């Protein structure tokens, strides 16, 4: 086992793994031995998705983990997801395979800068997307997901002005659906920002029967082009329930694994980014996690996700408000 300073510097555990070890068998053994649970985001590599106890969107992961009796939560995703799990499960040990697995959207909204921004609009209801740091959540009145955001926005009295962050594309989409004018933080997800409308149209010409489905973090021209817009979980559900057989999918390519598993007789085509000739759009942060890192993280119970207790308590309030509104409105 390496020392903590090496771990912290690297951002992940760097022990050597014997070449002949069966990682899946060892992960399952350690998981049982330590009463641990593995939560994987839809954008993880398929090997991690397949070994996970639960695969889902970021908030669904944290909510599911909080309901379990596990002592250890391994969150295979990005760092803010680990923080959200810790906010909801303060008495559980939360670990992530790689601390360097950040998020371009969360990183586009540093807590100190967002605090200055919020102070300029003291009479506004501060609504933030769940894809933010614990520090930003602690500055919020309500946290939302891409699934419930429209309902939550509509529940806010019309006389109350709204500040929304950090995703400007999601914010613009919410404005178009709700009719509410909002002050928007200028942030974005690098994956959803770089889809090429031109290349998607070319794909559509080559596959005229394919339905274009897109995540609301995409830019407006793509959302206007899409046949269906929804959260990652909503996109998956749509492909399962739809009678259509072909889909051009404009979100991170990891979700295609779950789509193909759920609908093996359907065709899923990843929408390409504008700056590459490859056929898919991957989040390099999500893909930092590997099966080897999952094994080492479980074995050593490191790296740990810690959230300052004062920040955690403040961040919990807007999440609870969202859950209450969602329950009341059946979102």
C-alpha positions as CSV (number, residue, x, y, z in Angstrom):
1,X,0.0,0.0,0.0
2,X,1.4,3.4,-0.9
3,X,1.4,6.3,1.6
4,X,-1.3,8.9,1.8
5,X,0.8,11.7,0.4
6,X,1.4,9.7,-2.8
7,X,-2.3,8.9,-3.1
8,X,-3.4,12.5,-2.6
9,X,-0.8,13.7,-5.1
10,X,-1.9,11.1,-7.7
11,X,-5.6,11.4,-7.0
12,X,-6.0,7.7,-7.0
13,X,-4.5,4.5,-5.4
14,X,-1.3,3.4,-7.2
15,X,-0.7,-0.1,-5.8
16,X,0.4,-2.7,-8.3
17,X,-2.2,-5.3,-9.2
18,X,-1.0,-8.9,-9.9
19,X,-1.3,-9.7,-13.6
20,X,-3.3,-12.9,-13.1
21,X,-5.9,-11.4,-10.7
22,X,-9.5,-11.6,-11.7
23,X,-10.7,-8.1,-11.0
24,X,-14.4,-8.8,-11.2
25,X,-14.1,-11.7,-8.7
26,X,-11.9,-9.7,-6.3
27,X,-14.2,-6.7,-6.4
28,X,-17.2,-8.8,-5.6
29,X,-15.3,-10.6,-2.8
30,X,-14.1,-7.3,-1.2
31,X,-17.5,-5.7,-1.6
32,X,-19.2,-8.5,0.3
33,X,-16.4,-8.6,2.9
34,X,-16.6,-4.8,3.6
35,X,-20.4,-4.4,3.2
36,X,-19.7,-2.0,0.3
37,X,-21.9,-0.9,-2.6
38,X,-20.8,0.2,-6.1
39,X,-22.8,3.0,-7.7
40,X,-22.0,3.8,-11.3
41,X,-23.1,6.7,-13.5
42,X,-24.4,6.0,-17.0
43,X,-21.3,7.5,-18.5
44,X,-18.9,5.0,-17.0
45,X,-17.1,2.4,-19.1
46,X,-19.3,-0.7,-19.6
47,X,-17.1,-2.9,-17.4
48,X,-17.8,-0.7,-14.4
49,X,-21.5,-0.4,-15.3
50,X,-21.8,-4.2,-15.4
51,X,-20.2,-4.7,-12.0
52,X,-22.2,-1.9,-10.3
53,X,-25.0,-2.6,-7.8
54,X,-26.9,0.4,-9.3
55,X,-26.5,2.4,-12.5
56,X,-28.2,5.8,-12.8
57,X,-28.1,9.6,-13.0
58,X,-26.1,11.5,-10.4
59,X,-28.8,12.3,-7.9
60,X,-30.4,8.9,-8.3
61,X,-27.1,7.3,-7.3
62,X,-26.8,9.3,-4.1
63,X,-30.4,8.7,-3.2
64,X,-30.2,5.0,-3.8
65,X,-27.0,4.7,-1.8
66,X,-28.5,6.6,1.1
67,X,-31.3,4.0,1.3
68,X,-28.9,1.0,1.6
69,X,-27.4,-0.5,4.7
70,X,-23.9,-0.4,3.1
71,X,-21.0,0.9,5.2
72,X,-19.0,2.0,2.2
73,X,-20.3,3.7,-1.0
74,X,-17.9,3.5,-4.0
75,X,-19.2,6.2,-6.4
76,X,-17.9,5.5,-9.9
77,X,-18.6,8.8,-11.6
78,X,-17.1,12.3,-11.0
79,X,-16.2,14.1,-7.8
80,X,-19.3,16.2,-7.3
81,X,-21.3,13.0,-7.4
82,X,-19.2,11.6,-4.6
83,X,-19.9,14.9,-2.7
84,X,-23.6,14.6,-3.2
85,X,-23.5,11.0,-1.9
86,X,-21.7,12.2,1.2
87,X,-24.2,15.1,1.7
88,X,-27.0,12.5,1.8
89,X,-25.0,9.8,3.6
90,X,-22.8,11.6,6.2
91,X,-22.3,8.5,8.3
92,X,-21.2,6.3,5.4
93,X,-17.7,6.1,4.0
94,X,-17.8,7.5,0.5
95,X,-14.9,6.7,-1.9
96,X,-14.2,7.4,-5.5
97,X,-11.8,5.6,-7.8
98,X,-10.0,8.8,-8.9
99,X,-10.1,12.3,-7.4
100,X,-9.0,13.7,-10.7
101,X,-12.4,12.7,-12.2
102,X,-13.8,16.2,-12.1
103,X,-16.5,17.8,-14.2
104,X,-16.1,20.6,-16.7
105,X,-19.6,22.0,-15.8
106,X,-19.0,21.9,-12.1
107,X,-15.6,23.4,-12.5
108,X,-17.0,26.2,-14.6
109,X,-18.7,27.5,-11.5
110,X,-16.2,27.9,-8.6
111,X,-17.9,28.4,-5.2
112,X,-16.2,31.7,-4.4
113,X,-17.0,33.2,-7.8
114,X,-20.6,32.0,-7.7
115,X,-21.0,33.5,-4.2
116,X,-20.0,36.9,-5.6
117,X,-22.5,36.4,-8.5
118,X,-25.3,35.5,-6.1
119,X,-24.7,38.6,-4.0
120,X,-25.5,40.8,-7.0
121,X,-29.0,39.4,-7.1
122,X,-30.1,39.2,-3.4
123,X,-33.8,39.1,-4.2
124,X,-33.5,36.1,-6.6
125,X,-34.4,32.5,-5.9
126,X,-31.1,30.7,-6.5
127,X,-31.7,27.5,-8.4
128,X,-28.7,25.3,-9.3
129,X,-28.3,22.1,-11.3
130,X,-27.2,19.1,-9.4
131,X,-24.0,19.0,-11.4
132,X,-22.2,21.4,-9.0
133,X,-19.8,21.3,-6.1
134,X,-21.0,21.0,-2.5
135,X,-19.9,24.6,-2.0
136,X,-22.3,25.8,-4.8
137,X,-25.2,23.7,-3.6
138,X,-24.7,25.3,-0.1
139,X,-25.3,28.8,-1.8
140,X,-28.5,27.6,-3.4
141,X,-32.2,27.8,-2.5
142,X,-33.2,24.8,-4.6
143,X,-31.2,22.1,-6.4
144,X,-32.7,20.5,-9.5
145,X,-32.0,17.7,-11.9
146,X,-32.6,17.8,-15.7
147,X,-35.6,15.6,-15.0
148,X,-37.5,17.8,-12.5
149,X,-36.1,21.2,-13.4
150,X,-39.1,22.4,-15.4
151,X,-41.5,21.4,-12.7
152,X,-39.5,23.0,-10.0
153,X,-39.1,26.3,-11.9
154,X,-42.8,26.4,-12.5
155,X,-43.5,25.9,-8.8
156,X,-41.7,29.1,-7.9
157,X,-44.1,32.1,-7.7
158,X,-44.0,34.2,-10.8
159,X,-43.3,37.4,-8.8
160,X,-40.0,35.8,-7.6
161,X,-37.0,36.4,-9.9
162,X,-34.8,33.4,-10.5
163,X,-31.0,33.0,-10.8
164,X,-30.0,29.7,-12.5
165,X,-26.6,28.0,-12.7
166,X,-24.3,26.7,-13.8
167,X,-25.4,25.4,-17.2
168,X,-26.4,28.2,-19.6
169,X,-27.7,25.7,-22.2
170,X,-30.0,24.0,-19.7
171,X,-31.0,27.4,-18.4
172,X,-32.0,28.6,-21.9
173,X,-33.9,25.4,-22.4
174,X,-35.8,25.9,-19.1
175,X,-36.6,29.4,-20.1
176,X,-38.1,28.3,-23.4
177,X,-40.3,25.7,-21.6
178,X,-41.4,27.7,-18.6
179,X,-41.6,31.2,-20.1
180,X,-39.6,32.4,-17.1
181,X,-36.8,34.9,-17.6
182,X,-33.8,33.9,-15.5
183,X,-30.4,35.3,-14.7
184,X,-28.0,32.7,-16.0
185,X,-24.5,31.7,-14.9
186,X,-22.3,31.3,-18.0
187,X,-21.2,27.7,-17.6
188,X,-21.4,24.6,-19.8
189,X,-20.5,20.9,-20.1
190,X,-17.7,20.4,-22.6
191,X,-19.2,17.1,-23.8
192,X,-22.6,18.5,-24.7
193,X,-21.2,21.8,-26.0
194,X,-19.2,20.2,-28.8
195,X,-21.8,18.2,-30.6
196,X,-21.8,19.0,-34.3
197,X,-25.2,19.8,-35.8
198,X,-23.7,19.5,-39.3
199,X,-22.4,16.0,-38.6
200,X,-25.7,15.0,-37.0
201,X,-27.6,16.1,-40.0
202,X,-25.2,14.1,-42.2
203,X,-25.9,11.1,-40.0
204,X,-29.6,11.8,-40.3
205,X,-29.3,11.7,-44.1
206,X,-27.5,8.4,-43.9
207,X,-30.1,7.1,-41.4
208,X,-33.4,8.8,-42.4
209,X,-35.5,6.7,-40.1
210,X,-33.4,7.4,-37.0
211,X,-34.8,9.6,-34.2
212,X,-32.5,12.3,-32.9
213,X,-32.6,12.4,-29.1
214,X,-30.6,14.9,-27.0
215,X,-29.7,15.9,-23.5
216,X,-30.9,19.5,-22.5
217,X,-27.3,20.5,-21.8
218,X,-26.8,20.6,-25.6
219,X,-26.8,23.9,-27.4
220,X,-30.2,25.3,-28.7
221,X,-29.8,24.5,-32.4
222,X,-29.4,20.8,-31.6
223,X,-32.3,20.9,-29.2
224,X,-34.5,22.4,-31.9
225,X,-33.4,19.7,-34.2
226,X,-34.1,16.8,-31.8
227,X,-37.1,14.6,-31.8
228,X,-36.9,14.2,-28.1
229,X,-35.1,16.1,-25.3
230,X,-34.5,14.7,-21.8
231,X,-32.2,13.7,-19.0
232,X,-30.0,10.7,-19.5
233,X,-32.5,8.5,-17.7
234,X,-35.3,9.9,-19.8
235,X,-33.4,9.3,-23.0
236,X,-33.0,5.6,-21.9
237,X,-36.6,5.3,-21.1
238,X,-37.7,6.8,-24.4
239,X,-35.6,4.4,-26.4
240,X,-37.1,1.5,-24.4
241,X,-40.7,2.6,-24.8
242,X,-40.5,3.9,-28.4
243,X,-41.6,1.8,-31.3
244,X,-38.8,3.3,-33.4
245,X,-35.8,1.1,-34.2
246,X,-33.0,3.6,-34.8
247,X,-31.7,6.5,-32.7
248,X,-29.0,9.2,-33.0
249,X,-28.0,9.8,-29.4
250,X,-26.6,13.3,-28.5
251,X,-25.2,12.8,-25.0
252,X,-22.1,11.1,-23.5
253,X,-21.6,7.8,-25.3
254,X,-21.6,5.7,-22.1
255,X,-25.4,5.5,-22.0
256,X,-25.4,3.5,-25.3
257,X,-24.3,0.5,-23.3
258,X,-27.5,0.5,-21.2
259,X,-29.6,1.4,-24.3
260,X,-28.3,-1.6,-26.1
261,X,-28.7,-3.9,-23.1
262,X,-32.3,-2.9,-22.7
263,X,-33.1,-2.9,-26.5
264,X,-30.8,-5.4,-28.2
265,X,-32.7,-5.3,-31.5
266,X,-32.5,-1.5,-31.9
267,X,-29.7,0.6,-33.4
268,X,-28.0,3.3,-31.4
269,X,-25.8,5.8,-33.2
270,X,-23.6,8.1,-31.1
271,X,-23.7,11.7,-32.2
272,X,-20.2,12.9,-33.1
273,X,-18.4,16.0,-31.7
274,X,-17.4,18.8,-34.1
275,X,-13.6,18.6,-33.4
276,X,-13.1,14.9,-34.0
277,X,-13.5,12.3,-36.7
278,X,-14.4,9.7,-34.1
279,X,-18.0,8.4,-34.0
280,X,-18.6,9.2,-30.3
281,X,-18.4,11.9,-27.7
282,X,-16.8,10.7,-24.4
283,X,-16.2,12.6,-21.2
284,X,-12.5,12.2,-20.4
285,X,-13.2,12.7,-16.7
286,X,-15.8,9.9,-16.5
287,X,-13.4,7.6,-18.4
288,X,-10.6,8.2,-15.9
289,X,-12.3,5.5,-13.8
290,X,-11.2,2.0,-14.6
291,X,-11.9,-1.5,-13.2
292,X,-8.4,-1.6,-11.8
293,X,-9.0,1.7,-9.9
294,X,-12.4,0.4,-8.6
295,X,-10.6,-2.6,-7.2
296,X,-7.8,-0.6,-5.6
297,X,-10.2,2.0,-4.2
298,X,-12.3,-0.8,-2.6
299,X,-9.2,-2.6,-1.3
300,X,-7.7,0.5,0.3
301,X,-10.9,2.4,1.1
302,X,-9.4,5.4,-0.6
303,X,-9.6,8.1,-2.0
304,X,-12.1,9.4,0.5
305,X,-14.7,12.1,-0.3
306,X,-15.0,14.6,2.6
307,X,-17.4,17.5,2.8
308,X,-17.1,20.1,5.5
309,X,-20.0,19.6,8.0
310,X,-21.1,23.3,7.8
311,X,-21.1,23.1,4.0
312,X,-22.8,19.7,4.0
313,X,-25.7,20.9,6.2
314,X,-26.2,24.0,4.0
315,X,-26.0,21.9,0.8
316,X,-28.5,19.4,2.2
317,X,-31.3,22.0,2.5
318,X,-31.8,22.8,-1.2
319,X,-31.6,19.1,-2.1
320,X,-34.4,18.4,0.5
321,X,-36.4,21.3,-0.9
322,X,-36.2,19.8,-4.4
323,X,-37.2,16.4,-3.1
324,X,-40.2,17.9,-1.3
325,X,-41.3,19.8,-4.4
326,X,-40.8,16.7,-6.6
327,X,-42.9,14.6,-4.2
328,X,-45.6,17.1,-4.0
329,X,-45.8,17.6,-7.7
330,X,-45.1,14.0,-8.5
331,X,-42.2,14.9,-10.8
